């Protein structure tokens, strides 16, 4: 049964049954029962499991990847409940429901792209020797990681005209002006006052200028995101969870208190003392985009509700310090 479910395609899942070549009959994807090869018997059986979306939501999490809360949310969305009605039934705010809807839409988009990548990866097709970028990342870390790829297109101790620099950059990315600006800002390239000549910088200058740029951008991005953080003990399986209104370096304060031996959760402090920092994993488990114009109290309430929903989604496998 498990093998049949894993081999089912999208249309099979929508129908709720799959053809078993070995037995020469259809098999129900929901309960695993063999339902023959006649339309009447198939339709009579499959309707006992409800409509198409109800049937799919009956599938185990290992097949759908959906938590019980996500299943409940999708069931209400399919029944055209408003955000206000869903928030009332799940005992949370409308902003939390909007965030959950957005997360599910993002997941669907990622799934489509992933399927396309997998299909292409398994086809017999020539590899691209120099793939072009479709977009230059907005996030500082990703942007910084990509810049050396552009810088390596230029030879040290060689003079380039602006036209030559444009042509070289366009082999990877069309917006040469953006890349030229970042290469100069981060110290990979230098140019004369009128911008007509460019030169590749030595490594020391690059590191010095990139470091200053990173400090400036880090400061600007300090208040961007909030969410739920987790410190997980890899030795005992216990976790410490908390809300965080600023995900810029969210664990520094926790580490500081633990190293002083003054952390508020006694059992967590005891295991930190026993196993040491190397035994703990630090992760951001959920992010929440604050609603524009929300008060500080509303932001805290949204975070608390998101924390509770995340805890509920983990079930009995989650062990928390108390």
C-alpha positions, 0 to 999 in steps of 0.5 A, a space after each residue: 500500500 505504501 509503495 502505491 501511495 508513494 508512486 501516485 501522481 497528482 491525478 491519482 491523488 485527486 481521484 482517490 484511487 490508483 491502478 494496481 498493475 500487479 492485481 489488475 484492479 484499482 486500489 483506494 489510496 485512503 484505506 488501501 482496499 481493493 475496489 475492482 475495475 468497475 466504475 460503479 464499485 469504484 465510485 460507490 467506495 470512494 464517496 464513502 471517504 467524502 469529497 476529493 479534498 476531504 479524502 486527501 486530508 485523511 492521508 497520513 502526514 508522511 504522505 502530505 507533510 501536513 500537520 493537523 492544524 494545517 489540515 484543519 485550516 485547509 478544510 475550512 479554506 475549501 469550505 470558503 470560511 473567511 479569515 475572521 471565521 477561521 481565526 475564531 475557530 482556531 482561537 487566534 488572530 486574523 493576522 496569524 491566519 493570513 500568515 498561515 495562508 501565505 506560508 501554504 501558498 509559498 509551499 505550493 509554489 515551491 512544490 511546483 518548482 521542485 517537481 519541475 527541477 526533479 523532472 528535468 534532472 532525470 531527463 537526458 539533456 546537456 548541462 549548461 556550462 555557465 547558467 545565468 542568474 534570473 534575479 540578484 538576491 536582496 538579502 545581504 548574506 546571499 548577495 555577498 556569497 554571489 559577488 565573488 563569482 562575478 569578481 572572478 570573471 576579471 583578471 588582476 592587474 588588468 585594465 577594463 573599459 566600462 564597455 568591457 565590464 558590462 559585456 563580462 557581467 552580462 554573461 551571467 546577469 543582465 543588470 550589469 549596472 547593479 552588479 558593477 555598483 556592488 562590486 565597487 561598493 564591496 571593494 572587488 573592483 576599483 574605478 577612476 573618477 569618471 567611471 571609464 576604467 575599472 581594475 580588479 582589487 587585491 584580496 586584502 582591500 576586498 575583505 576590509 571594504 566588505 567587512 565595513 559594508 556588512 556592519 552597516 547593512 547588519 545594523 540596518 536590518 536589525 528590526 526586520 523579522 520576528 518569530 519563534 526560536 528554539 534551543 534543542 539539546 541533542 543529548 536529551 531531546 529537550 527543547 527551550 522555546 520562546 517568542 522573539 520580536 527581533 531575529 537579528 542575533 536572537 540567541 546572544 542574550 540566551 547564551 549570555 544568561 546561561 553562561 552566567 548561570 542565571 537563566 530563568 528555566 532551571 532545568 535548562 540551566 542545569 543541562 547547559 552546565 552539564 553538557 556545554 554549549 556544543 550539545 545544543 542546536 539553535 534554530 528559528 522554527 517560525 517567522 511571522 511578518 507583523 501586520 502593518 500598524 499593529 501595536 506592540 501588544 498585538 505583535 506579542 499576542 500574535 507571536 504567542 499564538 504562533 508559538 502555541 500553534 507550533 507546539 500543538 503541531 509537534 504533538 507528543 514528540 516535543 519535550 520542553 524544559 519546565 
